[in-house]
């Protein structure tokens, strides 16, 4: 499995998990010239922007540790663009991370709600 396939598998697992937890999908792989948001979901009148990180091993740290300050700032800008594009000005926003790593080829999923805030 190459890096792209691994990422796609992770996003599919994350989406399945979120739907099973009662979230509603608003967008998948929302792209602009500035980057991409993996998943945009909603639950309880909150719009949640989800970064999915998938790794084969933990040798170089956990998947969530790979999200840098620059990446967080980019995700925040993308989220604000998404809201403006969809006229969602008075919504509650949240940023989650779903970290997935393969443990003996079995995916282990860790959902981190409120992983960071707009005040980064």
C-alpha positions in Angstrom: 0.0 0.0 0.0 1.5 3.3 -1.0 1.2 6.6 0.8 -1.8 7.8 -1.1 -3.7 4.6 -0.6 -2.8 4.6 3.1 -4.3 8.2 3.4 -7.4 7.3 1.5 -7.9 4.2 3.7 -7.5 6.4 6.8 -10.0 8.9 5.6 -12.5 6.2 4.8 -12.1 4.7 8.3 -12.4 8.1 9.9 -15.6 8.9 8.0 -17.1 5.5 8.9 -16.3 6.1 12.5 -17.8 9.6 12.5 -21.0 8.6 10.8 -21.4 5.7 13.4 -20.9 8.3 16.1 -23.8 10.4 14.7 -21.9 13.0 12.7 -23.3 14.3 9.4 -20.9 14.6 6.4 -20.8 18.1 4.9 -17.7 17.8 2.7 -14.9 15.4 1.9 -11.6 16.6 0.7 -12.6 20.2 0.5 -9.9 21.9 -1.7 -8.9 25.4 -2.4 -5.7 27.0 -3.8 -4.5 27.1 -0.2 -4.9 23.4 0.7 -7.4 20.8 1.6 -9.6 19.8 4.6 -10.0 16.1 4.9 -13.5 16.0 6.3 -16.1 18.6 7.3 -18.8 17.2 9.5 -21.5 18.5 11.7 -23.1 17.5 15.0 -25.1 19.3 17.7 -25.1 22.6 15.7 -21.3 22.6 15.4 -19.3 22.4 12.2 -16.2 20.2 12.8 -13.2 20.3 10.5 -11.3 17.0 10.8 -7.7 16.4 9.9 -7.0 12.7 9.4 -3.5 11.5 9.9 -2.6 7.9 9.1 0.8 6.2 9.7 2.1 2.7 9.3 4.1 2.8 12.5 4.8 5.0 15.5 8.6 5.0 14.8 8.6 8.7 14.0 6.0 9.7 16.5 2.2 9.6 16.7 0.1 10.7 13.7 -1.2 13.7 15.6 2.3 14.9 16.4 2.8 15.5 12.7 0.4 18.4 12.7 2.6 21.5 12.9 1.6 25.1 13.8 1.8 26.0 10.1 -0.7 23.2 9.3 -3.0 24.3 12.0 -3.0 27.9 10.8 -3.7 26.7 7.2 -6.6 24.5 8.4 -8.1 27.5 10.2 -7.9 29.7 7.1 -9.4 26.9 5.0 -12.2 26.5 7.6 -13.0 30.2 7.5 -13.1 30.0 3.6 -15.4 27.0 3.8 -17.8 28.9 6.1 -17.7 32.0 3.9 -18.3 30.0 0.7 -21.3 28.2 2.3 -22.6 31.3 4.2 -22.1 29.8 7.6 -21.2 32.9 9.5 -22.7 32.3 13.0 -21.9 28.6 13.4 -19.9 27.0 16.2 -16.6 25.7 14.8 -14.4 23.0 16.1 -11.1 21.4 14.9 -10.7 17.7 15.5 -7.9 15.2 14.6 -8.4 11.6 13.9 -5.1 9.7 14.2 -4.8 6.2 12.8 -1.9 3.9 12.9 -1.5 0.3 11.8 -0.8 -2.1 14.6 0.1 -5.4 12.9 -1.9 -4.3 9.9 -4.9 -3.6 12.1 -5.9 0.1 12.2 -6.1 1.8 15.6 -8.1 5.0 15.6 -7.8 7.8 18.1 -10.3 10.7 17.9 -9.2 14.0 19.4 -12.1 16.4 19.7 -11.1 20.1 20.1 -7.5 19.2 19.1 -6.8 22.9 18.6 -8.7 26.2 18.4 -8.9 29.2 16.1 -6.6 31.2 18.5 -3.5 29.3 17.4 
